[in-house]
Amino acid sequence: MSDKRSTPDLSDRKFYPAEEEAAFSKSAPPVTPQTQHPAYKLAFQDRDFLLRDELRPVRFQLELLKPEMLLDEAGVGSTLVMYGSARIPSPEAAKVALSTLDKLEGRDRVIAENLAKKAKYYHEAYRLAKLVSEKSIIEDGKRQFVVTSGGGPSIMEAANKGASEAGAESIGLNIVLPHEQAPNPYVTPYLSFQFHYFALRKMHFLLRARAVAVFPGGFGTFDEFFELLTLIQTGKMKPIPILLFGKEFWNRVVDFEAIADEGTISHDDLDLIEWCETAEEGWDAIERFYGLDKSRD
């Protein structure tokens, strides 16, 4: 009878994992000019080396892989992405702002009034995120339409807050900026990511997206919204529902019909947009697009 203790484990790895090797390298190496020089550091532990310009392709790959792997491990199948301003106040903050209007004059007063008027979109972003999160749709063992925002304040905060108050997880994709920027408190901690590269962050917004809700916003919102339209219009991305909230705002700041009349886009391209004003209209558009069973509701 053979001794099981001497039987080789065919599934056992034959090389030490990187974590163990790193521990070995720290176990009291002799102090010499060689071991103390940065050149002797393990490459994957050498921060100065990893931040060199020549390593940019490696950093790109890391920012692609880390969120992708962690989202897979968290069982995220698809997402509802929510874009919008970082400046629109909550309804409560809007009331406070309106109560101090008498202290403002000219353009400052107009801006404060305009932002306060858009507080309703904070509320609708919150309601849409909560409504969709409460559906708790699971397919192939993975959660679908997981709310995803840029992780910051205002509309982004409303999105994560709505999901959180529905008892659901939500994703925040923050970006490093010169001024202080931190995740809002409603992002699920283990689904809170930080990016150096805008390009990789934008990829992760859309890799799992099955619908995108766009609320009034500034340059960042315009950038993300028009890139999404371009990807679908050119056939680089399959169509998904694009829920555009705030028709009065958008038609004031962008004349979509004029762009089509100029011939630089087709009038049919405007059908990519689904106009919405309420959370219910947004979810109805998603249900129609995917033919979801209303018995889920």
TORKE-228741 format. One record per residue: residue in one letter; x, y, z of N, C-alpha, C in turn. Coordinates in nm, 2 decimals. Example, Ala and Ser with C-alpha at 12.3 -4.5 7.8 and 13.67 -1.06 7.14 Angstrom:
2
- rest  n_px  n_py  n_pz  ca_px  ca_py  ca_pz  c_px  c_py  c_pz
- A  1.32  -0.57  0.78  1.23  -0.45  0.78  1.32  -0.33  0.78
- S  1.28  -0.22  0.71  1.37  -0.11  0.71  1.29  0.00  0.79
//
This chain:
297
- rest  n_px  n_py  n_pz  ca_px  ca_py  ca_pz  c_px  c_py  c_pz
- M  0.09  -0.12  0.00  0.00  0.00  0.00  0.09  0.12  0.00
- S  0.06  0.22  -0.09  0.14  0.34  -0.10  0.11  0.43  0.01
- D  0.22  0.51  0.05  0.20  0.61  0.16  0.15  0.74  0.10
- K  0.03  0.78  0.14  -0.04  0.90  0.08  0.05  1.02  0.11
- R  0.13  1.02  0.22  0.20  1.13  0.25  0.31  1.16  0.15
- S  0.35  1.06  0.08  0.46  1.07  -0.02  0.41  1.10  -0.16
- T  0.28  1.09  -0.18  0.22  1.11  -0.31  0.22  1.26  -0.35
- P  0.28  1.29  -0.46  0.29  1.44  -0.50  0.15  1.49  -0.52
- D  0.12  1.61  -0.49  0.00  1.68  -0.51  0.01  1.75  -0.65
- L  -0.06  1.69  -0.75  -0.05  1.73  -0.89  -0.10  1.87  -0.91
- S  -0.19  1.92  -0.82  -0.25  2.05  -0.83  -0.17  2.16  -0.76
- D  -0.07  2.12  -0.69  0.01  2.21  -0.61  0.10  2.30  -0.70
- R  0.11  2.43  -0.68  0.19  2.51  -0.76  0.34  2.49  -0.72
- K  0.43  2.50  -0.82  0.57  2.47  -0.80  0.65  2.59  -0.77
- F  0.59  2.71  -0.79  0.67  2.83  -0.76  0.60  2.91  -0.65
- Y  0.67  2.98  -0.57  0.61  3.06  -0.47  0.54  3.18  -0.53
- P  0.42  3.21  -0.47  0.35  3.33  -0.52  0.43  3.46  -0.49
- A  0.39  3.56  -0.57  0.47  3.69  -0.56  0.47  3.74  -0.41
- E  0.36  3.72  -0.34  0.35  3.77  -0.21  0.45  3.71  -0.12
- E  0.47  3.58  -0.13  0.57  3.51  -0.05  0.71  3.55  -0.09
- E  0.73  3.56  -0.22  0.86  3.60  -0.26  0.90  3.73  -0.21
- A  0.80  3.82  -0.21  0.83  3.96  -0.15  0.86  3.95  -0.01
- A  0.80  3.86  0.07  0.83  3.84  0.21  0.97  3.79  0.23
- F  1.01  3.70  0.14  1.15  3.64  0.14  1.25  3.75  0.13
- S  1.22  3.84  0.03  1.32  3.95  0.00  1.34  4.05  0.11
- K  1.24  4.05  0.21  1.25  4.14  0.32  1.31  4.08  0.44
- S  1.33  3.94  0.44  1.38  3.87  0.56  1.53  3.89  0.58
- A  1.56  4.01  0.64  1.69  4.04  0.68  1.80  4.01  0.58
- P  1.80  4.07  0.46  1.91  4.06  0.36  2.03  4.13  0.42
- P  2.15  4.08  0.38  2.27  4.15  0.43  2.27  4.30  0.38
- V  2.31  4.39  0.47  2.32  4.53  0.43  2.45  4.55  0.36
- T  2.43  4.57  0.23  2.55  4.60  0.14  2.51  4.71  0.05
- P  2.61  4.77  -0.02  2.58  4.87  -0.12  2.48  4.82  -0.22
- Q  2.50  4.69  -0.26  2.41  4.63  -0.36  2.26  4.62  -0.31
- T  2.25  4.57  -0.19  2.11  4.54  -0.15  2.04  4.67  -0.11
- Q  2.11  4.78  -0.08  2.05  4.90  -0.05  2.02  4.99  -0.17
- H  2.07  4.96  -0.28  2.05  5.04  -0.40  1.91  5.01  -0.46
- P  1.83  5.12  -0.51  1.70  5.09  -0.57  1.70  4.99  -0.68
- A  1.81  4.97  -0.75  1.81  4.87  -0.85  1.78  4.73  -0.81
- Y  1.81  4.71  -0.68  1.79  4.57  -0.62  1.65  4.54  -0.58
- K  1.56  4.64  -0.58  1.42  4.62  -0.54  1.35  4.53  -0.64
- L  1.26  4.45  -0.59  1.17  4.37  -0.68  1.10  4.48  -0.77
- A  1.09  4.45  -0.90  1.03  4.55  -0.99  0.89  4.59  -0.95
- F  0.81  4.49  -0.90  0.67  4.52  -0.87  0.65  4.59  -0.74
- Q  0.76  4.60  -0.66  0.76  4.67  -0.54  0.83  4.81  -0.54
- D  0.88  4.84  -0.66  0.96  4.96  -0.68  0.87  5.07  -0.73
- R  0.81  5.15  -0.64  0.72  5.25  -0.67  0.78  5.35  -0.77
- D  0.90  5.40  -0.75  0.96  5.49  -0.84  0.97  5.44  -0.98
- F  1.00  5.31  -0.99  1.01  5.25  -1.12  0.87  5.24  -1.19
- L  0.77  5.20  -1.11  0.64  5.19  -1.17  0.58  5.32  -1.22
- L  0.63  5.43  -1.16  0.57  5.56  -1.20  0.65  5.63  -1.31
- R  0.75  5.56  -1.36  0.83  5.62  -1.48  0.74  5.63  -1.60
- D  0.77  5.73  -1.68  0.69  5.75  -1.81  0.68  5.62  -1.89
- E  0.79  5.55  -1.90  0.80  5.43  -1.98  0.70  5.32  -1.93
- L  0.66  5.33  -1.81  0.57  5.23  -1.75  0.42  5.26  -1.77
- R  0.39  5.37  -1.85  0.25  5.41  -1.86  0.17  5.29  -1.92
- P  0.21  5.22  -2.02  0.13  5.11  -2.07  0.10  5.00  -1.96
- V  0.19  4.98  -1.87  0.17  4.89  -1.76  0.06  4.95  -1.66
- R  0.07  5.08  -1.63  -0.03  5.14  -1.55  -0.17  5.14  -1.61
- F  -0.17  5.16  -1.74  -0.30  5.15  -1.81  -0.36  5.01  -1.79
- Q  -0.28  4.91  -1.81  -0.33  4.77  -1.79  -0.38  4.74  -1.65
- L  -0.30  4.80  -1.55  -0.35  4.78  -1.41  -0.48  4.85  -1.38
- E  -0.50  4.97  -1.44  -0.63  5.03  -1.42  -0.74  4.97  -1.49
- L  -0.71  4.89  -1.60  -0.81  4.81  -1.66  -0.85  4.69  -1.58
- L  -0.74  4.62  -1.53  -0.76  4.49  -1.47  -0.82  4.50  -1.33
- K  -0.77  4.59  -1.25  -0.81  4.59  -1.11  -0.96  4.60  -1.09
- P  -1.03  4.71  -1.14  -1.17  4.71  -1.13  -1.25  4.60  -1.20
- E  -1.20  4.55  -1.31  -1.26  4.44  -1.38  -1.26  4.32  -1.30
- M  -1.15  4.29  -1.24  -1.14  4.17  -1.16  -1.22  4.18  -1.03
- L  -1.22  4.29  -0.96  -1.30  4.31  -0.84  -1.45  4.31  -0.87
- L  -1.49  4.37  -0.98  -1.63  4.36  -1.01  -1.68  4.22  -1.05
- D  -1.59  4.15  -1.11  -1.62  4.01  -1.14  -1.64  3.93  -1.01
- E  -1.54  3.95  -0.92  -1.55  3.88  -0.79  -1.67  3.92  -0.71
- A  -1.72  4.04  -0.73  -1.84  4.09  -0.65  -1.97  4.05  -0.72
- G  -1.96  3.98  -0.83  -2.08  3.93  -0.89  -2.16  4.03  -0.96
- V  -2.10  4.14  -1.01  -2.16  4.24  -1.09  -2.18  4.20  -1.23
- G  -2.30  4.19  -1.28  -2.32  4.14  -1.42  -2.33  4.26  -1.51
- S  -2.41  4.36  -1.48  -2.43  4.48  -1.56  -2.46  4.60  -1.47
- T  -2.46  4.71  -1.53  -2.47  4.84  -1.45  -2.57  4.93  -1.52
- L  -2.63  5.02  -1.43  -2.70  5.14  -1.47  -2.61  5.25  -1.44
- V  -2.56  5.32  -1.54  -2.46  5.43  -1.52  -2.54  5.56  -1.51
- M  -2.50  5.64  -1.41  -2.57  5.77  -1.40  -2.47  5.88  -1.40
- Y  -2.48  5.97  -1.50  -2.40  6.09  -1.52  -2.47  6.21  -1.48
- G  -2.40  6.31  -1.43  -2.46  6.44  -1.40  -2.37  6.53  -1.33
- S  -2.42  6.65  -1.30  -2.34  6.76  -1.24  -2.29  6.73  -1.10
- A  -2.18  6.79  -1.07  -2.13  6.78  -0.93  -2.17  6.90  -0.85
- R  -2.26  6.99  -0.91  -2.29  7.12  -0.85  -2.44  7.13  -0.81
- I  -2.53  7.05  -0.87  -2.67  7.06  -0.84  -2.70  7.03  -0.70
- P  -2.77  7.11  -0.62  -2.79  7.09  -0.48  -2.90  6.99  -0.46
- S  -2.91  6.93  -0.34  -3.02  6.85  -0.30  -3.14  6.94  -0.28
- P  -3.26  6.89  -0.28  -3.37  6.98  -0.25  -3.36  7.06  -0.12
- E  -3.30  6.99  -0.02  -3.29  7.05  0.11  -3.18  7.17  0.10
- A  -3.07  7.14  0.03  -2.97  7.25  0.02  -3.02  7.36  -0.07
- A  -3.11  7.33  -0.17  -3.17  7.43  -0.25  -3.25  7.53  -0.17
- K  -3.33  7.47  -0.08  -3.41  7.56  0.01  -3.33  7.66  0.08
- V  -3.22  7.61  0.14  -3.12  7.70  0.21  -3.07  7.81  0.12
- A  -3.03  7.76  0.00  -2.97  7.86  -0.10  -3.07  7.97  -0.14
- L  -3.20  7.93  -0.16  -3.30  8.02  -0.20  -3.33  8.12  -0.08
- S  -3.31  8.08  0.04  -3.34  8.17  0.15  -3.23  8.27  0.17
- T  -3.12  8.26  0.10  -3.01  8.36  0.11  -2.99  8.44  -0.02
- L  -3.09  8.43  -0.11  -3.07  8.49  -0.24  -3.06  8.65  -0.23
- D  -3.12  8.70  -0.13  -3.11  8.85  -0.11  -2.97  8.90  -0.09
- K  -2.88  8.81  -0.05  -2.74  8.85  -0.03  -2.66  8.85  -0.17
- L  -2.72  8.80  -0.27  -2.66  8.79  -0.40  -2.71  8.89  -0.50
- E  -2.63  8.92  -0.60  -2.67  9.02  -0.70  -2.62  8.97  -0.84
- G  -2.69  9.02  -0.94  -2.64  8.99  -1.08  -2.63  8.85  -1.12
- R  -2.52  8.82  -1.18  -2.50  8.68  -1.23  -2.50  8.58  -1.12
- D  -2.44  8.61  -1.01  -2.44  8.52  -0.90  -2.58  8.47  -0.85
- R  -2.67  8.57  -0.85  -2.81  8.54  -0.81  -2.87  8.45  -0.91
- V  -2.85  8.48  -1.04  -2.91  8.40  -1.15  -2.86  8.25  -1.14
- I  -2.73  8.24  -1.12  -2.67  8.10  -1.12  -2.73  8.03  -1.00
- A  -2.74  8.09  -0.88  -2.80  8.03  -0.76  -2.94  7.98  -0.79
- E  -3.02  8.07  -0.85  -3.16  8.04  -0.88  -3.16  7.92  -0.98
- N  -3.08  7.92  -1.08  -3.08  7.81  -1.18  -3.04  7.68  -1.12
- L  -2.94  7.68  -1.03  -2.90  7.55  -0.97  -3.01  7.50  -0.88
- A  -3.08  7.59  -0.80  -3.19  7.55  -0.71  -3.30  7.49  -0.79
- K  -3.33  7.54  -0.91  -3.44  7.49  -0.99  -3.41  7.34  -1.04
- K  -3.28  7.31  -1.05  -3.24  7.18  -1.09  -3.23  7.08  -0.98
- A  -3.26  7.12  -0.86  -3.26  7.03  -0.74  -3.35  6.91  -0.76
- K  -3.46  6.93  -0.84  -3.55  6.82  -0.87  -3.48  6.70  -0.94
- Y  -3.37  6.73  -1.01  -3.30  6.62  -1.07  -3.22  6.54  -0.98
- Y  -3.17  6.60  -0.87  -3.11  6.53  -0.76  -3.21  6.43  -0.71
- H  -3.33  6.48  -0.69  -3.44  6.39  -0.63  -3.47  6.28  -0.73
- E  -3.48  6.31  -0.86  -3.51  6.20  -0.96  -3.40  6.10  -0.97
- A  -3.28  6.15  -0.96  -3.16  6.06  -0.97  -3.17  5.96  -0.85
- Y  -3.20  6.02  -0.73  -3.21  5.93  -0.61  -3.32  5.83  -0.63
- R  -3.44  5.88  -0.68  -3.55  5.79  -0.70  -3.53  5.68  -0.80
- L  -3.46  5.72  -0.91  -3.43  5.62  -1.02  -3.34  5.51  -0.96
- A  -3.23  5.55  -0.89  -3.14  5.45  -0.84  -3.21  5.36  -0.74
- K  -3.29  5.42  -0.65  -3.36  5.34  -0.55  -3.46  5.24  -0.62
- L  -3.53  5.29  -0.72  -3.63  5.21  -0.79  -3.57  5.09  -0.85
- V  -3.46  5.12  -0.93  -3.39  5.01  -1.00  -3.32  4.91  -0.90
- S  -3.26  4.97  -0.80  -3.20  4.88  -0.70  -3.30  4.79  -0.63
- E  -3.42  4.84  -0.61  -3.52  4.76  -0.54  -3.57  4.64  -0.63
- K  -3.55  4.65  -0.76  -3.59  4.54  -0.84  -3.50  4.41  -0.82
- S  -3.38  4.43  -0.77  -3.29  4.32  -0.74  -3.29  4.21  -0.85
- I  -3.26  4.26  -0.97  -3.26  4.16  -1.08  -3.13  4.08  -1.08
- I  -3.14  3.95  -1.08  -3.03  3.86  -1.09  -3.05  3.77  -1.20
- E  -2.95  3.76  -1.29  -2.95  3.67  -1.40  -2.81  3.61  -1.41
- D  -2.81  3.48  -1.44  -2.68  3.40  -1.45  -2.60  3.41  -1.32
- G  -2.68  3.43  -1.21  -2.61  3.44  -1.08  -2.54  3.57  -1.05
- K  -2.56  3.67  -1.13  -2.50  3.80  -1.12  -2.60  3.91  -1.11
- R  -2.57  4.01  -1.03  -2.66  4.13  -1.01  -2.66  4.22  -1.14
- Q  -2.78  4.25  -1.18  -2.79  4.33  -1.30  -2.84  4.48  -1.27
- F  -2.80  4.57  -1.35  -2.83  4.71  -1.33  -2.78  4.77  -1.20
- V  -2.66  4.73  -1.16  -2.60  4.78  -1.04  -2.57  4.93  -1.06
- V  -2.62  5.02  -0.98  -2.60  5.16  -0.99  -2.46  5.20  -0.99
- T  -2.42  5.28  -1.09  -2.28  5.32  -1.10  -2.27  5.47  -1.12
- S  -2.19  5.54  -1.04  -2.17  5.69  -1.06  -2.02  5.72  -1.06
- G  -2.00  5.85  -1.08  -1.86  5.90  -1.08  -1.81  5.91  -0.94
- G  -1.89  5.87  -0.84  -1.84  5.86  -0.70  -1.84  5.99  -0.62
- G  -1.87  6.10  -0.69  -1.86  6.23  -0.63  -1.99  6.29  -0.57
- P  -2.00  6.42  -0.56  -2.12  6.48  -0.49  -2.23  6.50  -0.59
- S  -2.34  6.56  -0.54  -2.45  6.61  -0.62  -2.53  6.49  -0.69
- I  -2.54  6.49  -0.82  -2.62  6.38  -0.89  -2.55  6.25  -0.86
- M  -2.42  6.24  -0.86  -2.35  6.12  -0.83  -2.39  6.07  -0.69
- E  -2.39  6.16  -0.59  -2.42  6.12  -0.46  -2.57  6.07  -0.45
- A  -2.66  6.14  -0.52  -2.80  6.10  -0.52  -2.81  5.96  -0.58
- A  -2.73  5.92  -0.68  -2.74  5.79  -0.73  -2.70  5.68  -0.63
- N  -2.58  5.70  -0.57  -2.54  5.61  -0.47  -2.62  5.60  -0.35
- K  -2.68  5.72  -0.31  -2.77  5.72  -0.19  -2.90  5.64  -0.22
- G  -2.95  5.66  -0.34  -3.07  5.58  -0.37  -3.05  5.43  -0.36
- A  -2.94  5.39  -0.42  -2.91  5.24  -0.41  -2.89  5.20  -0.27
- S  -2.81  5.28  -0.19  -2.78  5.25  -0.05  -2.91  5.23  0.03
- E  -3.00  5.33  0.01  -3.13  5.33  0.09  -3.22  5.22  0.04
- A  -3.19  5.16  -0.07  -3.27  5.04  -0.11  -3.21  4.91  -0.06
- G  -3.10  4.93  0.01  -3.03  4.81  0.06  -2.94  4.74  -0.04
- A  -2.90  4.81  -0.14  -2.82  4.75  -0.25  -2.68  4.81  -0.26
- E  -2.59  4.74  -0.32  -2.46  4.79  -0.34  -2.46  4.88  -0.46
- S  -2.36  4.97  -0.46  -2.34  5.06  -0.58  -2.20  5.09  -0.60
- I  -2.16  5.13  -0.72  -2.03  5.15  -0.76  -1.99  5.30  -0.77
- G  -1.87  5.34  -0.73  -1.82  5.47  -0.75  -1.69  5.47  -0.83
- L  -1.68  5.54  -0.94  -1.56  5.55  -1.01  -1.50  5.69  -1.00
- N  -1.42  5.71  -0.90  -1.36  5.84  -0.88  -1.24  5.86  -0.96
- I  -1.20  5.99  -0.98  -1.08  6.02  -1.06  -0.99  6.12  -0.97
- V  -0.86  6.10  -0.98  -0.77  6.19  -0.91  -0.77  6.32  -0.98
- L  -0.80  6.43  -0.90  -0.80  6.56  -0.95  -0.70  6.65  -0.87
- P  -0.66  6.76  -0.93  -0.57  6.85  -0.85  -0.63  6.90  -0.72
- H  -0.76  6.93  -0.72  -0.82  6.97  -0.59  -0.87  6.84  -0.52
- E  -0.90  6.86  -0.39  -0.95  6.75  -0.31  -1.07  6.68  -0.37
- Q  -1.08  6.55  -0.38  -1.20  6.48  -0.43  -1.20  6.35  -0.36
- A  -1.31  6.32  -0.30  -1.33  6.20  -0.22  -1.46  6.13  -0.26
- P  -1.47  6.00  -0.24  -1.60  5.93  -0.27  -1.71  5.98  -0.17
- N  -1.83  5.99  -0.23  -1.94  6.02  -0.14  -1.97  5.90  -0.05
- P  -2.03  5.93  0.07  -2.04  5.82  0.17  -2.13  5.71  0.14
- Y  -2.20  5.71  0.03  -2.30  5.61  0.00  -2.25  5.50  -0.10
- V  -2.13  5.52  -0.15  -2.06  5.42  -0.24  -2.03  5.30  -0.15
- T  -2.06  5.18  -0.20  -2.02  5.06  -0.14  -1.86  5.05  -0.13
- P  -1.81  5.05  -0.01  -1.66  5.06  0.01  -1.58  4.97  -0.09
- Y  -1.62  4.84  -0.10  -1.54  4.75  -0.18  -1.57  4.76  -0.33
- L  -1.66  4.86  -0.36  -1.69  4.89  -0.51  -1.65  5.03  -0.53
- S  -1.56  5.09  -0.45  -1.52  5.23  -0.47  -1.38  5.23  -0.53
- F  -1.37  5.28  -0.65  -1.24  5.28  -0.72  -1.19  5.42  -0.75
- Q  -1.06  5.43  -0.77  -1.00  5.56  -0.80  -0.91  5.54  -0.92
- F  -0.92  5.63  -1.01  -0.85  5.63  -1.14  -0.76  5.74  -1.16
- H  -0.64  5.72  -1.22  -0.55  5.82  -1.27  -0.59  5.86  -1.41
- Y  -0.62  5.77  -1.49  -0.65  5.79  -1.63  -0.80  5.81  -1.66
- F  -0.84  5.92  -1.72  -0.98  5.94  -1.76  -1.02  5.83  -1.86
- A  -0.93  5.80  -1.95  -0.97  5.70  -2.05  -1.01  5.57  -2.00
- L  -0.94  5.52  -1.90  -0.97  5.39  -1.84  -1.10  5.40  -1.75
- R  -1.11  5.51  -1.68  -1.24  5.53  -1.61  -1.36  5.53  -1.70
- K  -1.35  5.60  -1.81  -1.46  5.60  -1.91  -1.49  5.46  -1.97
- M  -1.38  5.39  -1.99  -1.40  5.25  -2.03  -1.49  5.17  -1.93
- H  -1.45  5.18  -1.80  -1.52  5.11  -1.70  -1.67  5.15  -1.68
- F  -1.69  5.28  -1.71  -1.83  5.33  -1.71  -1.92  5.24  -1.81
- L  -1.86  5.21  -1.92  -1.94  5.15  -2.03  -1.93  5.00  -2.05
- L  -1.82  4.94  -2.00  -1.80  4.80  -2.02  -1.91  4.71  -1.98
- R  -1.98  4.75  -1.87  -2.09  4.67  -1.81  -2.22  4.74  -1.83
- A  -2.22  4.86  -1.88  -2.34  4.94  -1.89  -2.45  4.88  -1.97
- R  -2.57  4.87  -1.92  -2.69  4.82  -1.99  -2.79  4.93  -2.01
- A  -2.77  5.04  -1.94  -2.85  5.17  -1.96  -2.77  5.28  -1.90
- V  -2.78  5.40  -1.95  -2.72  5.52  -1.90  -2.82  5.63  -1.88
- A  -2.82  5.68  -1.76  -2.91  5.80  -1.73  -2.82  5.92  -1.72
- V  -2.86  6.02  -1.80  -2.78  6.15  -1.81  -2.86  6.26  -1.76
- F  -2.81  6.33  -1.65  -2.88  6.44  -1.59  -2.81  6.57  -1.63
- P  -2.87  6.69  -1.61  -2.80  6.81  -1.64  -2.66  6.82  -1.58
- G  -2.57  6.86  -1.65  -2.43  6.87  -1.60  -2.34  6.96  -1.68
- G  -2.21  6.96  -1.65  -2.12  7.05  -1.72  -2.03  6.97  -1.82
- F  -1.90  7.02  -1.83  -1.81  6.96  -1.93  -1.80  6.81  -1.91
- G  -1.78  6.76  -1.79  -1.76  6.62  -1.77  -1.88  6.54  -1.82
- T  -2.00  6.59  -1.79  -2.12  6.52  -1.83  -2.14  6.52  -1.98
- F  -2.11  6.64  -2.04  -2.11  6.65  -2.19  -2.02  6.56  -2.25
- D  -1.90  6.55  -2.20  -1.79  6.46  -2.26  -1.84  6.32  -2.26
- E  -1.89  6.27  -2.14  -1.93  6.13  -2.13  -2.06  6.10  -2.21
- F  -2.15  6.20  -2.22  -2.27  6.18  -2.29  -2.25  6.17  -2.44
- F  -2.17  6.27  -2.49  -2.15  6.27  -2.64  -2.06  6.16  -2.68
- E  -1.96  6.12  -2.60  -1.88  6.00  -2.64  -1.97  5.88  -2.65
- L  -2.07  5.86  -2.55  -2.16  5.75  -2.56  -2.24  5.75  -2.69
- L  -2.29  5.87  -2.72  -2.37  5.88  -2.85  -2.28  5.85  -2.97
- T  -2.16  5.89  -2.96  -2.07  5.86  -3.08  -2.04  5.71  -3.09
- L  -2.02  5.65  -2.98  -1.98  5.51  -2.98  -2.10  5.43  -3.04
- I  -2.22  5.46  -3.01  -2.34  5.39  -3.06  -2.37  5.43  -3.20
- Q  -2.36  5.56  -3.23  -2.39  5.61  -3.37  -2.29  5.54  -3.47
- T  -2.17  5.53  -3.43  -2.07  5.47  -3.52  -2.06  5.32  -3.52
- G  -2.14  5.26  -3.44  -2.15  5.11  -3.43  -2.04  5.05  -3.35
- K  -1.96  5.13  -3.28  -1.85  5.07  -3.20  -1.91  5.00  -3.07
- M  -2.03  5.04  -3.04  -2.10  4.99  -2.92  -2.24  4.96  -2.96
- K  -2.29  4.85  -2.91  -2.43  4.81  -2.93  -2.52  4.91  -2.86
- P  -2.64  4.93  -2.92  -2.73  5.03  -2.86  -2.78  4.99  -2.72
- I  -2.79  5.08  -2.63  -2.85  5.07  -2.50  -2.94  5.19  -2.47
- P  -3.03  5.18  -2.38  -3.11  5.30  -2.35  -3.02  5.41  -2.30
- I  -3.04  5.53  -2.36  -2.98  5.65  -2.31  -3.09  5.74  -2.26
- L  -3.10  5.75  -2.13  -3.21  5.83  -2.07  -3.16  5.97  -2.04
- L  -3.22  6.06  -2.11  -3.17  6.20  -2.10  -3.28  6.28  -2.02
- F  -3.24  6.32  -1.90  -3.33  6.39  -1.81  -3.31  6.54  -1.82
- G  -3.42  6.61  -1.83  -3.41  6.76  -1.83  -3.42  6.81  -1.97
- K  -3.53  6.79  -2.04  -3.54  6.84  -2.18  -3.52  6.99  -2.19
- E  -3.58  7.06  -2.10  -3.57  7.21  -2.10  -3.42  7.25  -2.09
- F  -3.35  7.19  -2.00  -3.21  7.23  -1.99  -3.13  7.19  -2.12
- W  -3.15  7.07  -2.16  -3.06  7.02  -2.28  -3.10  7.09  -2.40
- N  -3.22  7.12  -2.43  -3.26  7.19  -2.55  -3.22  7.34  -2.55
- R  -3.20  7.39  -2.43  -3.15  7.53  -2.42  -3.00  7.53  -2.44
- V  -2.92  7.43  -2.39  -2.78  7.44  -2.41  -2.72  7.37  -2.53
- V  -2.80  7.28  -2.59  -2.76  7.21  -2.71  -2.88  7.21  -2.81
- D  -2.86  7.26  -2.93  -2.97  7.26  -3.02  -2.96  7.13  -3.11
- F  -3.01  7.02  -3.06  -2.99  6.89  -3.13  -3.05  6.90  -3.27
- E  -3.17  6.96  -3.29  -3.24  6.97  -3.42  -3.15  7.05  -3.52
- A  -3.09  7.15  -3.46  -3.01  7.24  -3.55  -2.89  7.16  -3.60
- I  -2.83  7.07  -3.52  -2.71  6.99  -3.56  -2.76  6.90  -3.68
- A  -2.88  6.84  -3.66  -2.93  6.75  -3.76  -2.96  6.83  -3.89
- D  -3.02  6.95  -3.87  -3.06  7.03  -3.99  -2.94  7.07  -4.07
- E  -2.82  7.09  -4.00  -2.70  7.13  -4.06  -2.64  7.01  -4.14
- G  -2.70  6.89  -4.12  -2.65  6.78  -4.19  -2.53  6.70  -4.14
- T  -2.48  6.75  -4.02  -2.36  6.69  -3.97  -2.39  6.56  -3.89
- I  -2.52  6.54  -3.85  -2.57  6.41  -3.81  -2.70  6.39  -3.88
- S  -2.75  6.27  -3.87  -2.88  6.23  -3.92  -2.99  6.26  -3.82
- H  -3.11  6.30  -3.87  -3.22  6.32  -3.77  -3.25  6.19  -3.70
- D  -3.23  6.07  -3.77  -3.25  5.94  -3.71  -3.16  5.92  -3.58
- D  -3.04  5.99  -3.59  -2.95  5.98  -3.47  -3.01  6.03  -3.34
- L  -3.11  6.12  -3.36  -3.17  6.17  -3.24  -3.26  6.07  -3.17
- D  -3.29  5.96  -3.24  -3.37  5.86  -3.18  -3.29  5.77  -3.08
- L  -3.16  5.80  -3.07  -3.08  5.73  -2.97  -3.11  5.78  -2.83
- I  -3.18  5.90  -2.83  -3.21  5.96  -2.70  -3.35  5.93  -2.65
- E  -3.36  5.89  -2.53  -3.49  5.87  -2.47  -3.51  5.98  -2.36
- W  -3.60  6.07  -2.39  -3.63  6.18  -2.30  -3.70  6.14  -2.18
- C  -3.66  6.18  -2.06  -3.72  6.15  -1.94  -3.73  6.27  -1.84
- E  -3.83  6.27  -1.76  -3.83  6.37  -1.65  -3.85  6.30  -1.51
- T  -3.89  6.18  -1.51  -3.91  6.11  -1.38  -3.84  5.97  -1.38
- A  -3.82  5.92  -1.26  -3.76  5.79  -1.24  -3.84  5.68  -1.31
- E  -3.98  5.70  -1.30  -4.07  5.59  -1.36  -4.05  5.59  -1.51
- E  -4.04  5.71  -1.57  -4.02  5.71  -1.72  -3.89  5.65  -1.76
- G  -3.79  5.67  -1.68  -3.66  5.61  -1.70  -3.66  5.45  -1.70
- W  -3.73  5.40  -1.59  -3.74  5.26  -1.58  -3.83  5.20  -1.69
- D  -3.94  5.27  -1.72  -4.02  5.22  -1.83  -3.95  5.20  -1.96
- A  -3.86  5.30  -1.99  -3.78  5.29  -2.11  -3.68  5.17  -2.11
- I  -3.63  5.14  -1.99  -3.54  5.03  -1.98  -3.62  4.90  -2.00
- E  -3.74  4.89  -1.94  -3.82  4.77  -1.95  -3.86  4.75  -2.10
- R  -3.90  4.86  -2.17  -3.94  4.84  -2.31  -3.82  4.80  -2.40
- F  -3.70  4.85  -2.37  -3.59  4.82  -2.45  -3.55  4.67  -2.44
- Y  -3.55  4.62  -2.32  -3.51  4.49  -2.30  -3.62  4.39  -2.29
- G  -3.75  4.43  -2.30  -3.86  4.34  -2.29  -3.87  4.27  -2.16
- L  -3.84  4.35  -2.06  -3.84  4.29  -1.92  -3.98  4.25  -1.88
- D  -3.99  4.15  -1.81  -4.12  4.10  -1.76  -4.17  4.20  -1.65
- K  -4.29  4.26  -1.67  -4.34  4.35  -1.58  -4.39  4.29  -1.45
- S  -4.39  4.15  -1.45  -4.43  4.09  -1.33  -4.32  4.10  -1.22
- R  -4.20  4.15  -1.26  -4.09  4.17  -1.17  -4.13  4.29  -1.08
- D  -4.21  4.38  -1.13  -4.24  4.50  -1.06  -4.33  4.48  -0.94
//
